[in-house]
Amino acid sequence: MTTLASHSLTHLTNADLHCHSTVSDGTLEPEALAARAAANGVELWALTDHDEIGGQQRARAAAHAHGIAYLTGTEISVSFAGETVHIVGLGFDEQSAELSAGLAGTRGGREARARDMAAGLAQVGIKGAYEGALQYVGNPDLISRTHFARFLVEAGHCNDTNEVFRRFLTDGKPGFVPHRWARLGEAVGWISRAGGVAVIAHPARYSRFTPTEEYALFSEFKAHGGRGVEVMTGSHSAAECIKYADVALEFDLLASRGSDFHAPGESRTDLGSLPALPGKLTPVWEVLAERVSWPG
């Protein structure tokens, strides 16, 4: 990883450290994402595909071609208190054998889960959902609910992906199938031992947690060596950003910022368009300066 001591992150205002490409469940190639990030003024970028780091070299090269600094990234699926939680890893060594093996193990089982989801949808009259979802998959190892959602919209079963999730793909609905992901301590450990920083992604999305369970999530995350939380992210309301800024201070966590962009016209927030982090917080990139790959 190339680092240049002459570069500085002191005045950085537009970091986007959470988005997805066709390597997982996004619709744009890494190169197209880099171009979009550049057009929107992103200064520091990370591609964080689900349970996968196969797009890192392409993303870094494309970022540098547009004059953007780059951090390695991934988003790991974790099971905690019966729910799926996402942990973003930033600034790790992508050559880490332990991290690669852990991600491969986490990806395992997605195909069987997808076929079970299709079977559930078939029981309510939606045939061919597995094959339909595959049309939207760039990496078959990472077939997910998002791919099923796109198929159901295109097939006319729902008006948009939000309706799909509400009617078919959440707990208790016909196409929902739980998956056993990595454990919290495992995911944080893989990232930390690879030299990176673990970040709790979009915490407001775990709305089914009781206050006690949410406190346990942050407490255990910190105990395992987790160091950051997404404060500014595409799915957070203004009030939720304020809430998790306070949580970052309470647990002495670094603050991260990322759009969670997946697709034009589908994602709530475009790359690079979030408000700045509150000044009272310590941005995660300040402790990752030595891990940043600079253009030139």
ZAROKE-154773 format. One record per residue: residue in three letters; x negated, y negated, z negated of N, C-alpha, C in turn. Coordinates in pm, whole numbers, always signed. Example, Ala and Ser with C-alpha at 12.3 -4.5 7.8 and 13.67 -1.06 7.14 Angstrom:
<atoms>
ATOM|code|n.px|n.py|n.pz|ca.px|ca.py|ca.pz|c.px|c.py|c.pz
ATOM|ALA|-1319|+569|-780|-1230|+450|-780|-1320|+330|-780
ATOM|SER|-1285|+225|-708|-1367|+106|-714|-1290|-3|-787
</atoms>
This chain:
<atoms>
ATOM|code|n.px|n.py|n.pz|ca.px|ca.py|ca.pz|c.px|c.py|c.pz
ATOM|MET|-84|+119|+0|+0|+0|+0|-87|-124|+0
ATOM|THR|-66|-215|+94|-147|-335|+104|-96|-441|+8
ATOM|THR|-185|-497|-74|-149|-609|-159|-250|-720|-137
ATOM|LEU|-204|-845|-137|-291|-959|-117|-280|-1052|-236
ATOM|ALA|-392|-1068|-306|-390|-1147|-428|-352|-1292|-402
ATOM|SER|-373|-1338|-277|-344|-1478|-246|-194|-1507|-239
ATOM|HIS|-113|-1402|-229|+32|-1422|-222|+88|-1441|-364
ATOM|SER|+199|-1508|-373|+261|-1534|-502|+411|-1512|-494
ATOM|LEU|+468|-1460|-604|+613|-1442|-613|+675|-1550|-702
ATOM|THR|+595|-1645|-746|+640|-1744|-844|+763|-1820|-795
ATOM|HIS|+762|-1858|-669|+871|-1942|-617|+973|-1863|-535
ATOM|LEU|+969|-1731|-548|+1062|-1646|-473|+1206|-1675|-513
ATOM|THR|+1291|-1697|-414|+1432|-1723|-444|+1528|-1623|-380
ATOM|ASN|+1483|-1553|-276|+1577|-1465|-206|+1518|-1324|-192
ATOM|ALA|+1538|-1244|-295|+1500|-1103|-291|+1626|-1019|-276
ATOM|ASP|+1623|-920|-188|+1734|-825|-174|+1677|-685|-189
ATOM|LEU|+1703|-625|-304|+1637|-500|-341|+1735|-384|-352
ATOM|HIS|+1838|-384|-267|+1934|-273|-265|+2012|-278|-135
ATOM|CYS|+1987|-182|-46|+2065|-169|+76|+2040|-31|+135
ATOM|HIS|+2120|+5|+237|+2118|+141|+291|+2115|+141|+442
ATOM|SER|+2041|+236|+498|+2027|+251|+643|+2090|+383|+688
ATOM|THR|+2074|+414|+814|+2123|+541|+868|+2051|+662|+808
ATOM|VAL|+1941|+638|+737|+1873|+749|+669|+1962|+806|+559
ATOM|SER|+2054|+726|+504|+2154|+780|+411|+2293|+746|+462
ATOM|ASP|+2362|+649|+404|+2501|+624|+445|+2525|+484|+498
ATOM|GLY|+2420|+417|+545|+2438|+291|+614|+2462|+315|+763
ATOM|THR|+2499|+210|+834|+2525|+225|+978|+2416|+162|+1065
ATOM|LEU|+2321|+92|+1004|+2213|+28|+1079|+2081|+100|+1056
ATOM|GLU|+1999|+104|+1160|+1864|+159|+1148|+1781|+66|+1059
ATOM|PRO|+1674|+118|+996|+1588|+31|+913|+1541|-95|+985
ATOM|GLU|+1508|-81|+1113|+1460|-197|+1189|+1568|-304|+1203
ATOM|ALA|+1692|-262|+1225|+1802|-358|+1236|+1830|-426|+1102
ATOM|LEU|+1815|-352|+994|+1833|-411|+861|+1726|-517|+835
ATOM|ALA|+1603|-487|+871|+1495|-584|+852|+1523|-712|+931
ATOM|ALA|+1570|-696|+1053|+1602|-814|+1135|+1715|-895|+1072
ATOM|ARG|+1814|-827|+1019|+1927|-895|+955|+1880|-966|+828
ATOM|ALA|+1794|-899|+752|+1741|-961|+631|+1664|-1088|+666
ATOM|ALA|+1581|-1080|+769|+1503|-1197|+810|+1594|-1311|+853
ATOM|ALA|+1697|-1279|+930|+1790|-1382|+978|+1862|-1451|+863
ATOM|ASN|+1878|-1378|+751|+1949|-1433|+634|+1853|-1490|+530
ATOM|GLY|+1725|-1502|+564|+1631|-1570|+475|+1574|-1486|+362
ATOM|VAL|+1583|-1353|+372|+1528|-1268|+267|+1376|-1278|+267
ATOM|GLU|+1317|-1296|+149|+1172|-1310|+135|+1105|-1182|+85
ATOM|LEU|+1178|-1105|+5|+1129|-978|-47|+1242|-877|-33
ATOM|TRP|+1211|-762|+26|+1315|-666|+63|+1276|-526|+20
ATOM|ALA|+1376|-444|-10|+1357|-301|-35|+1471|-224|+29
ATOM|LEU|+1438|-119|+101|+1538|-25|+152|+1555|+84|+47
ATOM|THR|+1680|+105|+0|+1703|+197|-111|+1805|+303|-71
ATOM|ASP|+1770|+386|+24|+1862|+491|+67|+1886|+593|-44
ATOM|HIS|+2005|+652|-42|+2044|+748|-145|+1954|+872|-143
ATOM|ASP|+1888|+898|-256|+1815|+1023|-278|+1719|+1055|-163
ATOM|GLU|+1660|+953|-103|+1580|+972|+18|+1480|+858|+32
ATOM|ILE|+1359|+890|+76|+1260|+787|+103|+1204|+799|+246
ATOM|GLY|+1276|+872|+330|+1228|+897|+465|+1221|+775|+555
ATOM|GLY|+1288|+665|+517|+1286|+546|+600|+1186|+440|+557
ATOM|GLN|+1104|+472|+457|+1018|+369|+399|+914|+313|+495
ATOM|GLN|+845|+397|+568|+742|+347|+659|+801|+258|+767
ATOM|ARG|+914|+298|+822|+980|+218|+925|+1026|+84|+868
ATOM|ALA|+1084|+88|+748|+1134|-35|+686|+1020|-131|+657
ATOM|ARG|+912|-80|+602|+799|-167|+569|+740|-231|+696
ATOM|ALA|+720|-149|+800|+664|-203|+925|+756|-310|+985
ATOM|ALA|+887|-283|+982|+982|-380|+1037|+986|-507|+953
ATOM|ALA|+979|-492|+821|+977|-609|+733|+856|-696|+765
ATOM|HIS|+740|-634|+775|+618|-709|+804|+625|-778|+940
ATOM|ALA|+687|-711|+1037|+700|-772|+1170|+783|-900|+1165
ATOM|HIS|+871|-910|+1065|+954|-1030|+1049|+900|-1124|+941
ATOM|GLY|+781|-1095|+889|+720|-1182|+789|+776|-1167|+650
ATOM|ILE|+837|-1053|+620|+900|-1029|+490|+811|-938|+405
ATOM|ALA|+795|-971|+278|+726|-883|+183|+816|-764|+151
ATOM|TYR|+753|-652|+116|+831|-528|+101|+795|-452|-27
ATOM|LEU|+897|-391|-88|+883|-299|-200|+946|-166|-162
ATOM|THR|+880|-55|-194|+944|+75|-173|+1069|+86|-259
ATOM|GLY|+1166|+164|-211|+1291|+176|-285|+1366|+304|-256
ATOM|THR|+1449|+344|-350|+1543|+455|-334|+1653|+437|-437
ATOM|GLU|+1764|+507|-419|+1875|+505|-515|+1909|+649|-550
ATOM|ILE|+1887|+687|-675|+1900|+826|-717|+2035|+847|-786
ATOM|SER|+2105|+952|-746|+2233|+987|-807|+2208|+1065|-936
ATOM|VAL|+2275|+1023|-1042|+2254|+1078|-1176|+2389|+1113|-1238
ATOM|SER|+2394|+1223|-1309|+2513|+1257|-1387|+2493|+1212|-1531
ATOM|PHE|+2590|+1133|-1582|+2582|+1086|-1721|+2722|+1077|-1778
ATOM|ALA|+2746|+1145|-1888|+2876|+1143|-1956|+2990|+1177|-1861
ATOM|GLY|+2966|+1273|-1771|+3069|+1320|-1681|+3093|+1231|-1561
ATOM|GLU|+3013|+1127|-1544|+3030|+1036|-1431|+2901|+1030|-1349
ATOM|THR|+2912|+981|-1226|+2795|+958|-1143|+2746|+816|-1161
ATOM|VAL|+2619|+804|-1196|+2553|+675|-1214|+2438|+669|-1114
ATOM|HIS|+2409|+551|-1063|+2300|+534|-967|+2184|+458|-1029
ATOM|ILE|+2066|+512|-1010|+1944|+450|-1059|+1857|+413|-939
ATOM|VAL|+1829|+285|-924|+1742|+237|-818|+1598|+245|-866
ATOM|GLY|+1510|+297|-779|+1368|+296|-806|+1300|+197|-713
ATOM|LEU|+1211|+114|-767|+1143|+10|-689|+993|+16|-714
ATOM|GLY|+915|-6|-607|+772|-22|-621|+694|+104|-653
ATOM|PHE|+748|+220|-623|+681|+346|-652|+586|+386|-540
ATOM|ASP|+502|+483|-568|+414|+542|-468|+495|+644|-390
ATOM|GLU|+520|+616|-264|+604|+705|-184|+538|+840|-154
ATOM|GLN|+410|+853|-187|+340|+980|-168|+352|+1071|-291
ATOM|SER|+424|+1027|-393|+439|+1107|-515|+508|+1240|-485
ATOM|ALA|+438|+1349|-510|+496|+1482|-486|+611|+1508|-581
ATOM|GLU|+600|+1463|-705|+707|+1486|-803|+835|+1413|-763
ATOM|LEU|+822|+1288|-721|+939|+1212|-678|+1003|+1277|-556
ATOM|SER|+922|+1314|-458|+976|+1376|-336|+1050|+1505|-367
ATOM|ALA|+993|+1587|-455|+1058|+1713|-493|+1187|+1687|-568
ATOM|GLY|+1186|+1589|-656|+1307|+1556|-731|+1419|+1509|-640
ATOM|LEU|+1386|+1425|-542|+1487|+1377|-448|+1541|+1490|-362
ATOM|ALA|+1452|+1580|-320|+1497|+1694|-238|+1594|+1780|-317
ATOM|GLY|+1565|+1802|-445|+1655|+1880|-528|+1790|+1813|-547
ATOM|THR|+1788|+1680|-559|+1913|+1605|-576|+1997|+1610|-449
ATOM|ARG|+1931|+1607|-334|+2006|+1615|-208|+2072|+1752|-190
ATOM|GLY|+2011|+1855|-246|+2064|+1991|-231|+2207|+2000|-282
ATOM|GLY|+2287|+2074|-209|+2426|+2093|-251|+2525|+1998|-187
ATOM|ARG|+2477|+1898|-113|+2570|+1803|-51|+2656|+1869|+57
ATOM|GLU|+2597|+1963|+133|+2675|+2027|+239|+2791|+2106|+182
ATOM|ALA|+2761|+2188|+77|+2868|+2268|+16|+2977|+2177|-42
ATOM|ARG|+2934|+2068|-104|+3030|+1973|-159|+3115|+1913|-48
ATOM|ALA|+3052|+1877|+65|+3126|+1817|+176|+3229|+1914|+233
ATOM|ARG|+3193|+2041|+243|+3289|+2140|+295|+3406|+2157|+199
ATOM|ASP|+3381|+2150|+69|+3489|+2158|-29|+3579|+2035|-20
ATOM|MET|+3519|+1919|+5|+3599|+1798|+24|+3690|+1812|+145
ATOM|ALA|+3634|+1864|+254|+3715|+1884|+375|+3828|+1982|+351
ATOM|ALA|+3801|+2086|+273|+3906|+2184|+243|+4019|+2119|+164
ATOM|GLY|+3984|+2031|+70|+4087|+1961|-6|+4170|+1870|+82
ATOM|LEU|+4105|+1802|+175|+4179|+1715|+267|+4268|+1795|+360
ATOM|ALA|+4222|+1913|+401|+4302|+1998|+489|+4432|+2040|+422
ATOM|GLN|+4427|+2055|+289|+4547|+2096|+216|+4655|+1990|+218
ATOM|VAL|+4618|+1866|+246|+4720|+1760|+257|+4738|+1716|+403
ATOM|GLY|+4698|+1803|+495|+4728|+1782|+636|+4623|+1713|+719
ATOM|ILE|+4505|+1684|+660|+4398|+1618|+736|+4298|+1724|+779
ATOM|LYS|+4306|+1764|+903|+4223|+1872|+956|+4093|+1818|+1014
ATOM|GLY|+3990|+1902|+1014|+3864|+1869|+1081|+3785|+1757|+1018
ATOM|ALA|+3803|+1736|+886|+3737|+1623|+822|+3585|+1641|+814
ATOM|TYR|+3540|+1765|+793|+3395|+1787|+783|+3329|+1752|+916
ATOM|GLU|+3381|+1806|+1025|+3325|+1778|+1156|+3339|+1629|+1191
ATOM|GLY|+3451|+1571|+1149|+3471|+1428|+1175|+3370|+1343|+1101
ATOM|ALA|+3346|+1376|+975|+3249|+1300|+896|+3109|+1311|+953
ATOM|LEU|+3075|+1427|+1006|+2941|+1449|+1061|+2910|+1353|+1176
ATOM|GLN|+3012|+1304|+1243|+2990|+1209|+1353|+2926|+1079|+1304
ATOM|TYR|+2941|+1050|+1176|+2892|+925|+1119|+2766|+943|+1036
ATOM|VAL|+2710|+1063|+1040|+2595|+1097|+955|+2467|+1088|+1035
ATOM|GLY|+2373|+1004|+988|+2242|+1000|+1050|+2153|+1112|+999
ATOM|ASN|+2170|+1149|+872|+2091|+1254|+808|+2188|+1355|+747
ATOM|PRO|+2207|+1472|+811|+2306|+1570|+762|+2284|+1612|+617
ATOM|ASP|+2161|+1603|+568|+2134|+1639|+428|+2200|+1542|+331
ATOM|LEU|+2242|+1426|+382|+2296|+1323|+295|+2441|+1289|+327
ATOM|ILE|+2516|+1386|+379|+2658|+1363|+403|+2726|+1327|+272
ATOM|SER|+2813|+1226|+276|+2869|+1172|+152|+3013|+1129|+172
ATOM|ARG|+3073|+1082|+63|+3211|+1034|+68|+3225|+918|+167
ATOM|THR|+3121|+836|+178|+3127|+722|+270|+3148|+767|+413
ATOM|HIS|+3084|+876|+453|+3101|+927|+589|+3244|+979|+611
ATOM|PHE|+3300|+1046|+510|+3439|+1090|+519|+3531|+969|+529
ATOM|ALA|+3500|+864|+453|+3584|+744|+454|+3586|+682|+593
ATOM|ARG|+3470|+674|+657|+3466|+615|+791|+3547|+698|+890
ATOM|PHE|+3539|+831|+878|+3617|+917|+966|+3766|+895|+945
ATOM|LEU|+3811|+889|+820|+3954|+875|+792|+4008|+741|+841
ATOM|VAL|+3925|+637|+838|+3968|+508|+892|+3980|+516|+1044
ATOM|GLU|+3876|+569|+1109|+3876|+578|+1255|+3986|+670|+1307
ATOM|ALA|+4020|+772|+1228|+4125|+866|+1269|+4265|+811|+1240
ATOM|GLY|+4273|+694|+1177|+4402|+629|+1156|+4475|+670|+1029
ATOM|HIS|+4408|+743|+939|+4474|+785|+816|+4480|+672|+713
ATOM|CYS|+4389|+575|+724|+4386|+462|+632|+4343|+338|+708
ATOM|ASN|+4371|+222|+650|+4336|+96|+715|+4191|+57|+693
ATOM|ASP|+4134|+92|+578|+3994|+58|+550|+3938|+159|+450
ATOM|THR|+3808|+151|+428|+3744|+249|+341|+3789|+237|+196
ATOM|ASN|+3824|+117|+152|+3874|+103|+14|+4001|+184|-5
ATOM|GLU|+4090|+182|+95|+4214|+260|+86|+4183|+410|+85
ATOM|VAL|+4083|+451|+163|+4045|+593|+164|+4005|+639|+25
ATOM|PHE|+3916|+565|-37|+3870|+605|-170|+3986|+609|-269
ATOM|ARG|+4073|+510|-261|+4185|+502|-355|+4282|+619|-338
ATOM|ARG|+4307|+659|-214|+4408|+763|-189|+4352|+906|-187
ATOM|PHE|+4225|+919|-149|+4176|+1054|-122|+4047|+1096|-191
ATOM|LEU|+3959|+1002|-228|+3823|+1043|-262|+3778|+1010|-403
ATOM|THR|+3871|+973|-490|+3836|+953|-631|+3894|+1066|-715
ATOM|ASP|+3849|+1074|-838|+3885|+1183|-928|+4037|+1203|-932
ATOM|GLY|+4081|+1328|-909|+4223|+1360|-910|+4289|+1353|-774
ATOM|LYS|+4216|+1304|-672|+4271|+1295|-537|+4227|+1416|-454
ATOM|PRO|+4295|+1441|-340|+4273|+1567|-267|+4130|+1592|-218
ATOM|GLY|+4056|+1485|-184|+3923|+1506|-128|+3810|+1487|-227
ATOM|PHE|+3842|+1475|-356|+3736|+1453|-455|+3677|+1585|-502
ATOM|VAL|+3546|+1595|-495|+3474|+1712|-546|+3354|+1659|-626
ATOM|PRO|+3345|+1689|-754|+3230|+1641|-832|+3102|+1713|-790
ATOM|HIS|+2990|+1648|-818|+2861|+1707|-786|+2770|+1690|-906
ATOM|ARG|+2691|+1792|-934|+2596|+1783|-1043|+2466|+1723|-991
ATOM|TRP|+2439|+1599|-1033|+2321|+1530|-986|+2204|+1549|-1083
ATOM|ALA|+2100|+1470|-1065|+1987|+1470|-1158|+2031|+1418|-1294
ATOM|ARG|+1955|+1451|-1397|+1979|+1394|-1529|+1911|+1257|-1538
ATOM|LEU|+1962|+1172|-1625|+1913|+1036|-1637|+1762|+1034|-1663
ATOM|GLY|+1718|+1112|-1760|+1577|+1114|-1795|+1489|+1163|-1682
ATOM|GLU|+1541|+1259|-1603|+1465|+1308|-1489|+1441|+1197|-1387
ATOM|ALA|+1548|+1129|-1347|+1538|+1026|-1244|+1445|+913|-1288
ATOM|VAL|+1463|+866|-1411|+1378|+758|-1461|+1232|+805|-1466
ATOM|GLY|+1211|+929|-1507|+1076|+983|-1514|+1008|+993|-1379
ATOM|TRP|+1082|+1040|-1278|+1024|+1050|-1143|+976|+913|-1095
ATOM|ILE|+1060|+813|-1116|+1026|+678|-1070|+907|+622|-1148
ATOM|SER|+913|+634|-1280|+809|+575|-1365|+673|+640|-1341
ATOM|ARG|+673|+772|-1331|+545|+841|-1312|+488|+821|-1172
ATOM|ALA|+572|+773|-1079|+524|+736|-946|+482|+590|-940
ATOM|GLY|+476|+525|-1056|+429|+387|-1063|+535|+282|-1040
ATOM|GLY|+662|+323|-1033|+769|+229|-1004|+848|+187|-1126
ATOM|VAL|+950|+108|-1103|+1040|+58|-1207|+1180|+110|-1180
ATOM|ALA|+1243|+169|-1282|+1379|+220|-1272|+1478|+111|-1313
ATOM|VAL|+1587|+100|-1234|+1687|-6|-1251|+1826|+57|-1247
ATOM|ILE|+1911|+24|-1343|+2051|+69|-1337|+2122|-11|-1229
ATOM|ALA|+2178|+58|-1129|+2246|-9|-1019|+2390|-44|-1055
ATOM|HIS|+2436|-159|-1005|+2575|-206|-1015|+2652|-152|-1138
ATOM|PRO|+2611|-190|-1259|+2670|-130|-1380|+2820|-153|-1395
ATOM|ALA|+2875|-258|-1339|+3018|-283|-1354|+3102|-178|-1283
ATOM|ARG|+3042|-104|-1190|+3118|-2|-1118|+3149|+120|-1204
ATOM|TYR|+3083|+134|-1317|+3109|+250|-1402|+3220|+215|-1501
ATOM|SER|+3333|+175|-1446|+3442|+119|-1526|+3512|+224|-1613
ATOM|ARG|+3490|+352|-1582|+3556|+456|-1662|+3485|+479|-1794
ATOM|PHE|+3366|+425|-1808|+3295|+440|-1936|+3365|+356|-2043
ATOM|THR|+3376|+413|-2161|+3418|+334|-2278|+3302|+243|-2317
ATOM|PRO|+3326|+140|-2398|+3215|+57|-2446|+3106|+139|-2514
ATOM|THR|+3145|+242|-2587|+3046|+327|-2654|+2962|+403|-2553
ATOM|GLU|+3026|+455|-2448|+2952|+528|-2345|+2859|+436|-2266
ATOM|GLU|+2905|+314|-2237|+2818|+220|-2167|+2698|+184|-2253
ATOM|TYR|+2720|+163|-2381|+2608|+134|-2471|+2510|+250|-2475
ATOM|ALA|+2564|+372|-2475|+2478|+491|-2475|+2397|+499|-2346
ATOM|LEU|+2459|+464|-2233|+2387|+465|-2105|+2266|+373|-2112
ATOM|PHE|+2286|+250|-2155|+2175|+156|-2160|+2071|+196|-2264
ATOM|SER|+2117|+247|-2376|+2024|+288|-2481|+1937|+405|-2435
ATOM|GLU|+2000|+506|-2376|+1923|+622|-2330|+1833|+587|-2213
ATOM|PHE|+1883|+503|-2124|+1803|+457|-2011|+1674|+391|-2061
ATOM|LYS|+1689|+301|-2156|+1572|+231|-2212|+1479|+330|-2283
ATOM|ALA|+1537|+425|-2356|+1455|+522|-2429|+1374|+610|-2334
ATOM|HIS|+1427|+637|-2215|+1357|+720|-2117|+1252|+641|-2038
ATOM|GLY|+1244|+510|-2060|+1147|+429|-1988|+1206|+342|-1880
ATOM|GLY|+1340|+336|-1869|+1404|+247|-1773|+1378|+103|-1809
ATOM|ARG|+1365|+18|-1707|+1319|-118|-1735|+1405|-229|-1676
ATOM|GLY|+1503|-196|-1593|+1577|-304|-1528|+1724|-275|-1509
ATOM|VAL|+1800|-379|-1476|+1943|-365|-1445|+1978|-464|-1334
ATOM|GLU|+2064|-420|-1241|+2114|-511|-1138|+2214|-606|-1201
ATOM|VAL|+2182|-732|-1198|+2272|-837|-1247|+2352|-895|-1131
ATOM|MET|+2281|-934|-1026|+2345|-984|-905|+2351|-871|-802
ATOM|THR|+2471|-826|-770|+2488|-720|-671|+2623|-738|-603
ATOM|GLY|+2638|-678|-487|+2753|-706|-403|+2889|-679|-464
ATOM|SER|+2897|-582|-556|+3027|-545|-613|+3058|-616|-744
ATOM|HIS|+2968|-702|-793|+2992|-772|-919|+3066|-903|-897
ATOM|SER|+3166|-927|-980|+3230|-1058|-983|+3139|-1156|-1059
ATOM|ALA|+3174|-1284|-1054|+3095|-1384|-1126|+3093|-1354|-1275
ATOM|ALA|+3207|-1312|-1330|+3214|-1279|-1472|+3128|-1158|-1505
ATOM|GLU|+3125|-1060|-1415|+3044|-941|-1438|+2895|-973|-1431
ATOM|CYS|+2857|-1065|-1344|+2717|-1108|-1340|+2676|-1171|-1473
ATOM|ILE|+2765|-1252|-1529|+2736|-1314|-1659|+2726|-1208|-1766
ATOM|LYS|+2818|-1111|-1764|+2816|-1005|-1864|+2685|-927|-1861
ATOM|TYR|+2640|-889|-1741|+2521|-805|-1734|+2391|-885|-1745
ATOM|ALA|+2400|-1016|-1727|+2286|-1101|-1764|+2267|-1096|-1915
ATOM|ASP|+2378|-1100|-1989|+2370|-1089|-2135|+2322|-950|-2177
ATOM|VAL|+2366|-846|-2106|+2321|-710|-2137|+2169|-698|-2114
ATOM|ALA|+2121|-759|-2006|+1977|-757|-1979|+1900|-819|-2094
ATOM|LEU|+1950|-928|-2147|+1884|-992|-2260|+1894|-907|-2385
ATOM|GLU|+2011|-848|-2408|+2032|-765|-2527|+1937|-647|-2531
ATOM|PHE|+1917|-583|-2416|+1833|-463|-2411|+1691|-492|-2363
ATOM|ASP|+1659|-620|-2347|+1526|-660|-2302|+1491|-592|-2170
ATOM|LEU|+1581|-605|-2073|+1562|-544|-1942|+1532|-652|-1838
ATOM|LEU|+1455|-613|-1738|+1432|-698|-1622|+1559|-707|-1539
ATOM|ALA|+1576|-816|-1467|+1696|-836|-1386|+1664|-814|-1239
ATOM|SER|+1755|-742|-1170|+1737|-720|-1027|+1853|-781|-950
ATOM|ARG|+1831|-793|-818|+1925|-860|-729|+1928|-783|-598
ATOM|GLY|+2046|-737|-556|+2054|-661|-432|+2197|-654|-382
ATOM|SER|+2215|-669|-253|+2348|-677|-194|+2423|-545|-193
ATOM|ASP|+2350|-432|-194|+2409|-299|-171|+2477|-294|-34
ATOM|PHE|+2413|-358|+63|+2468|-365|+198|+2461|-228|+266
ATOM|HIS|+2574|-189|+330|+2583|-64|+405|+2611|-84|+553
ATOM|ALA|+2699|-178|+584|+2744|-191|+723|+2809|-326|+747
ATOM|PRO|+2789|-383|+866|+2860|-507|+901|+3011|-483|+900
ATOM|GLY|+3084|-576|+841|+3229|-565|+838|+3282|-468|+735
ATOM|GLU|+3194|-397|+665|+3237|-298|+566|+3193|-340|+426
ATOM|SER|+3074|-395|+415|+3020|-433|+285|+3075|-568|+241
ATOM|ARG|+3093|-582|+110|+3145|-708|+56|+3045|-823|+72
ATOM|THR|+2917|-789|+64|+2813|-892|+60|+2705|-861|+163
ATOM|ASP|+2666|-961|+240|+2563|-942|+341|+2425|-948|+276
ATOM|LEU|+2327|-895|+345|+2189|-903|+299|+2150|-1048|+272
ATOM|GLY|+2087|-1071|+158|+2031|-1202|+129|+2129|-1311|+94
ATOM|SER|+2256|-1279|+69|+2357|-1383|+51|+2404|-1400|-93
ATOM|LEU|+2341|-1328|-186|+2383|-1339|-326|+2332|-1467|-392
ATOM|PRO|+2399|-1513|-498|+2344|-1625|-576|+2212|-1586|-641
ATOM|ALA|+2135|-1685|-678|+2008|-1659|-746|+2033|-1602|-885
ATOM|LEU|+1934|-1532|-938|+1944|-1483|-1074|+1942|-1600|-1172
ATOM|PRO|+2014|-1588|-1284|+2007|-1693|-1387|+1864|-1711|-1435
ATOM|GLY|+1826|-1836|-1458|+1689|-1867|-1495|+1642|-1808|-1627
ATOM|LYS|+1737|-1771|-1714|+1697|-1717|-1845|+1649|-1573|-1836
ATOM|LEU|+1662|-1510|-1721|+1624|-1370|-1704|+1486|-1358|-1640
ATOM|THR|+1422|-1243|-1663|+1294|-1212|-1599|+1321|-1125|-1477
ATOM|PRO|+1295|-1173|-1356|+1320|-1092|-1235|+1231|-969|-1232
ATOM|VAL|+1284|-859|-1183|+1209|-735|-1179|+1084|-748|-1093
ATOM|TRP|+1089|-833|-989|+974|-842|-900|+853|-907|-966
ATOM|GLU|+874|-977|-1078|+759|-1039|-1145|+663|-934|-1203
ATOM|VAL|+715|-818|-1239|+627|-714|-1293|+582|-618|-1184
ATOM|LEU|+630|-639|-1062|+594|-551|-951|+505|-620|-848
ATOM|ALA|+447|-733|-886|+368|-811|-791|+257|-728|-727
ATOM|GLU|+194|-640|-806|+85|-559|-753|+134|-444|-665
ATOM|ARG|+264|-421|-664|+320|-314|-582|+381|-366|-452
ATOM|VAL|+384|-496|-436|+443|-556|-316|+349|-537|-197
ATOM|SER|+406|-501|-84|+331|-492|+41|+361|-616|+123
ATOM|TRP|+254|-689|+155|+271|-819|+221|+244|-807|+371
ATOM|PRO|+311|-887|+452|+282|-888|+595|+145|-952|+622
ATOM|GLY|+87|-914|+732|-39|-975|+771|-162|-906|+715
</atoms>
